[in-house]
Amino acid sequence: MTGRKQQLLKRHRRNKRIAMLMALLVMVALGVFVAWWWVPLLLVAAWIAHEAWFADHLFYSPEDDYHYDFPAGTPCLLARVADGQLRVDGDLGDAETLVLELEVTATWLGRFLDPRVLLGDDRQDLERRVDGLRYFNLSGQGDALRAGTLRLRGRCCRLGREGRLFAMSNPDYAERRVMVIAPHADDAELAAFGLYSRCAQASIVTLTQGEVEAERYRRLGLSAQSAAVLKGRLRAWDSLAVPLWGGVPQSRCVQLGYYCLQLPTMAEQPELPVPSRESGEADIRSVRRHNPLQLPGDADGAPTWNNLVADLAALLERFRPEVVVTPHPELDPHSDHVASTRAVLEAVQASAWQPQTLLLYANHLHDNDRWPMGPANHGIALPPAIVALPADALWSPTLSAETQLDKAMALAMQHDLQAPPPPKKRLRRLIQRVLAGRRWPATGEDEFFRKAVRRHELFWVRHL
């Protein structure tokens, strides 16, 4: 987590405490004029209302416009909503990634229920109280749009009558040699299972063991250090074993064994070994024994930035990817994710092999912990961009129902996504199910089963 997101969370929690204190004072004041037993009832009602409608981590105003720029020359067509259908002025050509910019305003009901837009056979949800420009993903709906039969309807919101459609044409990157960079075990599956499971020449490189936050393994009678070691071993195993479910053999999967949340520190002092925060280990070779090849970091096992960059450069030369899939450095705030892409770019400069394209993904956001919003198995609208991001093209391949189920099962195999949610979160979900109409998938209880198993995967395209 970056310093910016830590500050946003700190401010959010401070404001929540202030609001709760003010509410408590109001309740106590009311208790002077009404029967005392009204006070605890009102407190319980206020808490239930908070859990149902105000518990989301939303660090911007829902009335803010999103701001997206696309590369110069991207076709931009006038789109009109008429009689519940979307009509476009102009030719879409062979564009497969279609993004609709449209003004959306929540109705009064959209302050308590999640506003949603129905796009043909898809659904994309928005923030409560939304009132601004939003960007909808119409990828996979091109045939209906060209035929003028794509239905567009709002629920708990009103749609603008005119908007803009951005039409982007990409090759099918699954037909290229692809390397997926995963800062932690499960990042490759969350972002790109649909892509790599279609790719004949995919390789997956996981940078860290993911050994931190191992409290639940202490229930096995282990010390904090031993629990972290066990978790690191399990997640390292996941990073090598789970991709086989998507057709990637172990011979094309590599676990580098660096330590979770330590990549930024390594980057600041490239020659200094940075051991694990929790396991006490300082030799990355402890989880490398199943790797299919020797790497520069195997010489001394030191967890240094120089070794990480050298390892990645060697892997680029070994697998010769045309496309590298890696976290979006401006959009994904997780500190290990930002550092991972930094390491990739340094490795590209040091390597004799030069990939042609970066596909960037975001498994986390600064501003909205629920994105992608709405239930599983629906589309992915573009994420909040209150300040414009670099003007990248987008590529958003669609996943069949069978692939979505396979992706959910791949996530279910990940040890870090198997922990049951705490009682407070279970109660919150029950309240939101009853009062706010939210639903969670049957495939798993972790939030990523809702957020990651979708009709689309979404990548930002940068050419090197």
Buried (B, 14 or more C-beta within 10 A) or exposed (E): BBEEBEEBBEEBEEEEEEEBEEBBEEBEEEBEEEEEEEBEEBBEEBEBBBBBBEBBBBBBEBEBEBEBEBBEEBBBBEBEBEEEBBBBEEEBEEBBBBBBBBBBBBEEEBBBBBBBBBBBEBBBBBBBBBBBBBBBBBBBBBEBBEEEEBBBBBBBBBBBEEBBBBBBBBEEBBEBBBBBBBBBBBBBBBBBBBBBBBBEBBBBBBBBBBBBBBEEBBEEEBEBBBBBBBBBBBBBBBBBBBBBBBBBEBEBBBBBBBBBBBBBBBBEEEEEBBBBBBBEBBBBBBBBEBBEEEBBBBEEBBBBBBBBBBBBBBBBEBBBBBBBBBBBBBBBBBBBBBBBBBBBBBBBEEBEBEBEBBBBBBBBBBBBBBBBBBBBBBBBBBBBBBEEBEEBBBBBBBBEEEBBBBBBBBBBBBBBBEEEBEEEBEEBBEBBEEBBEBEBBEBBBBBBBBBBBBBBBBBBBBEE
